[in-house]
Each structure stands twice: as structure tokens, then as C-alpha cells.
Amino acid sequence: MNESRQLALELPHPPALTRADFVVGAANQAAVAMIERYPDWPNRVAVLVGPPGSGKTHLAAIWRETSHATEIAARDLGGADLGTLMASGAVLVEDIHAPETDQTALFHLINLVRESEAHALLTSRSRPVELAFDLPDLRSRLRAAVPVELDAPDDALLAQVIVKLFADRQLPVDASLVDYLSRRIERSLQAAGEVVAALDAEALAAARPVTRQLAAQVLARLAGEES
């Protein structure tokens, strides 16, 4: 056992989901603009679409904070009191692409949003036209909703996010390390967060700075754990 290694305590480091913590780039600027236009939307229902790790949860959280929306998972709509959900005048429905989504409840919720002049933001990994819903009226409602799309982050956005994640942990790193990481990790914000957390823990345990050599070791270990 290497006695020079320190015990790395698993201290909580919850993700910051405020607008100030959201890094804007080409992949998400259109979606950010639409969220910031609220409540000036062309339709009272918007669908935020993006792959895992694109920042969908973060952007939805920003809107929830701004609108004071009630949040619910799409799979829980069937057992919910829709009137209570609409009490604040806004509702955030997460993951309408989930196979457990109650289509009838979602249809009634959208109708209630329109009737009560409220607003709803729905999140999904797939575009509304790609969702395999059986109810024609629900498909029609979703086609009329405002599409808000997020793409997977490009190199520039990923690098900006990595810089911010290191800064949040007060870890000094140079540009060459950021470039090294952004070109080798999965193209998602979630992957960036995971690799920065792993580097932070490894640097603390080994009592050494975050370097390219350490990054190579951590990336190799993470790849081995996934295989």
C-alpha cells in the first residue's frame, strides 16, 4: 500500500443549477434564449429536447426557479392531482419520453395549462414528432408546442464547462490539460463532471496537483471500470 496516499473523504459536491452556473455555447444558446424569454412564448407549452448530458436538467431547473413551477416526473402524472400541479401557474414535467408516461394524464395536463393560461415546460430525449404516443390528440398538442433543442456540447463548450468545474473546486489547471480532457472524454456535461470529480479525488488522495499525467491515469481507470 502506498503510504503517501491520503484518505479522500467523499464530501458532497452537489451540482450548481443556477443561471450563473450555466455555460452558454453554440450547442445551447438557442435553448437558453427561449428559456430566458419566458413568459413571452408563442405557445404556453414548450418541450426542451436534448440527449443525456446536454444540460437539459440544468436549464429546466433555471426555468423552474424563474417561473416558480411545480416539478413532476412524467411517469408520476397518472396519480397526480393536476389541479394542484397547476396551482403556481407553471409546471415542469420531466422525461416525457419515458415509456411509463401516462399519455392521457399528459394530454389533460396540457389542456389544463391552456385553459388556465398557465405555462408548462416538458423535457424529453426525443423530439415530439419522434415520440411513439398512441393518442392522436396528444401528438397534435405536442406538435403545436414550442420546440427548445439542446445539442451535445462541442469542443469549445466542453472546455468552458471543464474550466468552470475545476474553478468550482478551486483546482488550478492549465489550458493544455483542459484541451487534453475535452478531446478524450465522452461529449457530455455529465462526463465532464464525473472526470473532474475523479481527478479531484485522486489528486487529494495522492497529495499531488492535477496534471496531464494524472489525468491520463484517471481516464485509463475510468475506461477500465466501464469495460
ChimeraX attribute file (.defattr): number of C-alpha atoms within 10 A of each C-alpha:
attribute: neighborCount
match mode: 1-to-1
recipient: residues
	/A:1	4
	/A:2	6
	/A:3	6
	/A:4	9
	/A:5	14
	/A:6	14
	/A:7	12
	/A:8	14
	/A:9	9
	/A:10	7
	/A:11	7
	/A:12	6
	/A:13	9
	/A:14	6
	/A:15	11
	/A:16	12
	/A:17	16
	/A:18	13
	/A:19	17
	/A:20	8
	/A:21	15
	/A:22	17
	/A:23	15
	/A:24	17
	/A:25	17
	/A:26	14
	/A:27	18
	/A:28	23
	/A:29	15
	/A:30	15
	/A:31	22
	/A:32	22
	/A:33	12
	/A:34	18
	/A:35	21
	/A:36	16
	/A:37	10
	/A:38	14
	/A:39	14
	/A:40	10
	/A:41	15
	/A:42	11
	/A:43	14
	/A:44	20
	/A:45	25
	/A:46	22
	/A:47	26
	/A:48	27
	/A:49	23
	/A:50	22
	/A:51	15
	/A:52	17
	/A:53	20
	/A:54	22
	/A:55	23
	/A:56	25
	/A:57	16
	/A:58	18
	/A:59	22
	/A:60	22
	/A:61	18
	/A:62	21
	/A:63	21
	/A:64	18
	/A:65	14
	/A:66	14
	/A:67	18
	/A:68	14
	/A:69	23
	/A:70	18
	/A:71	18
	/A:72	16
	/A:73	15
	/A:74	24
	/A:75	20
	/A:76	14
	/A:77	21
	/A:78	15
	/A:79	9
	/A:80	11
	/A:81	11
	/A:82	18
	/A:83	12
	/A:84	10
	/A:85	18
	/A:86	20
	/A:87	13
	/A:88	14
	/A:89	17
	/A:90	22
	/A:91	27
	/A:92	27
	/A:93	23
	/A:94	23
	/A:95	21
	/A:96	22
	/A:97	21
	/A:98	15
	/A:99	13
	/A:100	13
	/A:101	19
	/A:102	17
	/A:103	20
	/A:104	14
	/A:105	20
	/A:106	20
	/A:107	17
	/A:108	14
	/A:109	21
	/A:110	23
	/A:111	15
	/A:112	16
	/A:113	20
	/A:114	15
	/A:115	9
	/A:116	13
	/A:117	11
	/A:118	19
	/A:119	24
	/A:120	26
	/A:121	23
	/A:122	28
	/A:123	26
	/A:124	22
	/A:125	21
	/A:126	19
	/A:127	18
	/A:128	24
	/A:129	11
	/A:130	10
	/A:131	16
	/A:132	11
	/A:133	16
	/A:134	10
	/A:135	11
	/A:136	9
	/A:137	12
	/A:138	19
	/A:139	18
	/A:140	13
	/A:141	14
	/A:142	21
	/A:143	14
	/A:144	15
	/A:145	20
	/A:146	18
	/A:147	19
	/A:148	22
	/A:149	24
	/A:150	23
	/A:151	19
	/A:152	20
	/A:153	22
	/A:154	15
	/A:155	15
	/A:156	13
	/A:157	21
	/A:158	26
	/A:159	21
	/A:160	16
	/A:161	24
	/A:162	23
	/A:163	21
	/A:164	16
	/A:165	20
	/A:166	19
	/A:167	12
	/A:168	13
	/A:169	12
	/A:170	10
	/A:171	16
	/A:172	11
	/A:173	16
	/A:174	11
	/A:175	10
	/A:176	11
	/A:177	17
	/A:178	19
	/A:179	17
	/A:180	14
	/A:181	22
	/A:182	23
	/A:183	13
	/A:184	10
	/A:185	16
	/A:186	16
	/A:187	19
	/A:188	21
	/A:189	20
	/A:190	13
	/A:191	17
	/A:192	22
	/A:193	16
	/A:194	13
	/A:195	20
	/A:196	21
	/A:197	16
	/A:198	17
	/A:199	22
	/A:200	19
	/A:201	18
	/A:202	22
	/A:203	21
	/A:204	17
	/A:205	15
	/A:206	16
	/A:207	14
	/A:208	12
	/A:209	15
	/A:210	20
	/A:211	16
	/A:212	16
	/A:213	10
	/A:214	16
	/A:215	21
	/A:216	15
	/A:217	14
	/A:218	18
	/A:219	18
	/A:220	11
	/A:221	12
	/A:222	14
	/A:223	11
	/A:224	9
	/A:225	8
	/A:226	6
	/A:227	5
